[in-house]
Amino acid sequence: AHRTLGFFTFWLMSAHGLAMEISYMSVYANYDGCSPWMGMAYMFRWNVQYPHGPPLAGVVAWIAMALMLFSALIRRKKWEVFLLIHLGSWVVLVIFAILHYETLLVMVALPMLLYTFDIVYRKVQTGRSTVLLEKVSAAGVTRLTIIKPKMTFKAGQWVLLQVRSISAVQWHPFSISSFNGQHEKGIFTVHIKDMGPNTWTHAVRGLEPTNRGVSVDGPFGNLSVPLERYTTLVFAAGGIGVTPWMNAIGTARNDRLLHEKVKVKLIWVVQDFADTALFSDALKEFQCMFEPGQYSCHVYATKVQSAVAASQDKNPLEEQERKKEDARDNKNKAPEAQDTTDVDPEGRAHEDTEAKGKGTDLVSTERRGSDSTPRDS
């Protein structure tokens, strides 16, 4: 909405300036000894007071608006430069727009007052003592455990995070990945995927757990779907995109937002089972929070790291496939003796017949590859 309104305002200003330029050129063309070009030069005069302020002030305001608009082209690569140009141009725009048309001050006084109040209020909120309690990194993901006193959140909410030792002006949005009841009040977690060298997310991996230069703004947002209305909920996610669902499932359950007979199914696609390592505690808690048969989690891996498999005495996937084949062979003979094999978040194979029998298995797996057919565990 912000960018859309920005484009709309810029084109309105451009249309206004063009219309006034044509009007001035037409008027000057009707006077003896004057040419249309004199009308064009009128746009750059400062000593004009009626029916508006200096036309040149309007031109300056338009140039400032254009700089704000086109500075967005470097927003992702040069954030600090973008922010300096964007905010500086905004100040110039407001000042010269009011000089060009003084009545504009009356029009924007209330919105400007509300905007100033919002900035001050958010500054006070983010200025609260926020401490980075713990930092854990694994499989290209960093989990930050943060303390922000008196902070409460709802299912599906997110926060803006700033680490001043990395950048004093950058704020990044992250879903709250913990859920109500998982930690004490005021403590929450975010999971951050490393996007590669020379990025903000990569620098986060080097933070010290005692770093106090962390600020949190929020939480913001809410789930658009009323979970309490449904008896069956299916949550699907890929990779790090599972974080809002971790928060939503646990918070909705602990806050009693779910139907009494609800059935929850989490479907999660990752590159490797090791990618689930930092979420294993939450997955195990979900298993205990729901009644048998109410909750199931299915993790599908698109590939398995060779290093994980090589570190085991036996290849876990080959062992898993072998046991599946044995189970099929034994199905006709003794169905009640069939075993199931799951894979834990570290990628190691293990047997879990008890959990499967109760219908509360933690993780079921499926492998997809160019030379293999997808199979359910």
Summary of the structure (lengths in Angstrom):
residues: 377
radius of gyration: 29.7
end to end distance: 45.2
largest distance: 109.6
contacts: 1067
relative contact order: 0.07
helix: 46%
strand: 20%
